[in-house]
Amino acid sequence: MNFVTLYIADVIRRLRADDDGLALTEYLVVLGLLIGGVIAAVILFGDNLSAAWTAWAGWLDDQLGTPPAVVE
């Protein structure tokens, strides 16, 4: 086997043997992916979400009516 094959096999062996769980670096990568996903979802669906939220808020206002005035 050549050096590259041995190196890849060694990396795979070490990754399988690693039982420590996620390190801080991996948590930061996962957090970055989650934040990127949320930002992408807001960019892609922002207008539709805003319209749905406004419609839902209007429906809820119709169901509950106007709140009583606060007397000070």
N, C-alpha and C positions, 0 to 999 in steps of 0.2 A: 504494500500500500504506500501511497505517496504521503507527503507531509500534510497536504490539505485534508485528505481523508482522515488521517489520524487526528488532526486538530479538530475537525467537525465532530468526530466520534468522542473526543475528550470533552468538548463543550456540552454535547448532549448528555454525557455521563454525569458531568458536574451539575447540570440543570435538574436532572432526575434525582440526584442525591441531595439537593437543597431542600431541607424541610423547615427552614426558618420562616417561611411565609413571605409576605410582601415587605420590602424595605421602604424607606421614605421616598426614594426615587420612584419606585413603582406606584406608590400612592399619588405622587405628584403627577405622574403621567396619566393615571386613571382620572384624577381630578380635572386635568386639562382637557381630556377627551370628553368628559361629562359637560364641562363648561362650554366647550366648542359645540357640542350637540344641542345644548339649550339655546345658545346664540343662533345657531343655524335654524332651529325650529321657530324661534321668534321671528327671524328674518323671513322665512318661507311662509309661515302661517299667521303672521302678526295682524294683518288686516282682517282676515277671517275671524281670528280670535277676538279682536276688538269688536267686530260687529256682533258676534255671538254673545259676548259679555254684556254689551249694551242692550241687546234684546232680552237677555235673561234678567238684567237689572230692571228693565221696564216692566216685564211680566211680574217680577217680585213686588215692585212698587204698586202695581195694580191690585195684586192679591192682598197686600197688607194695608193699603190705603196710606193716607198721610199721617205721619206721627203727630201726636198732640204737641201743642206749643209749650215751650218751657217758660214757666212763670218765675220771674226772679224777684 
